[in-house]
C-alpha cells in the first residue's frame, strides 16, 4: 500500500497552492485585512503556505487508502497480490519470533497455499467453462 509515486501528492499540493492563492489574493483579501490587520494577514498567509504540504500529504494518504480499499473490493488479482505480500511479510517476521503451536499450525497452512496461483486457476477454469458453454450447440 505504500506508494513511492509522489506525483499525486505534488499535484494535490499545486491545487491547494492555487486555491490558497486565489482565496487569499483575490476573493477574501480585503475582508481578511480588515478583520486581521495587514501584518497578521501576511503571517497567516505564510503559515498556510508552509502547512500546505502537510495538508497535501494528508489528502494523498486518504486518497491512497480509498484507492486501496476500492481495489481490494473490486479486483481479485489485486486482493490476492496483497495477501501474498502480507504472507511473505508474516513469514519474514515469524522466522525470528517465538510462536505458539496454534500460530505455527496456521502459519504452515499459509505457506502451503499460493493465493495468486489459485485465483489464476479459478479464473482460467471459469473462462474454459464459459467457452465450452458457448461452443456447445443448443439441442432442442
Protein Blocks (a to p, Z undefined) as FASTA:
>chain_A
ZZcbfklmmmmmmmmmmmmmmmmmmmmmmmmmmmnopmlmmmmmmmmmmmmmmmmmmmmm
mmmmmmmmmmmmmmmklmmmmmmmmmmmmmmmmmmpccdfklmmmmmmmmmpcfklmmmm
mmmmmmmmmmmmmmpccdZZ
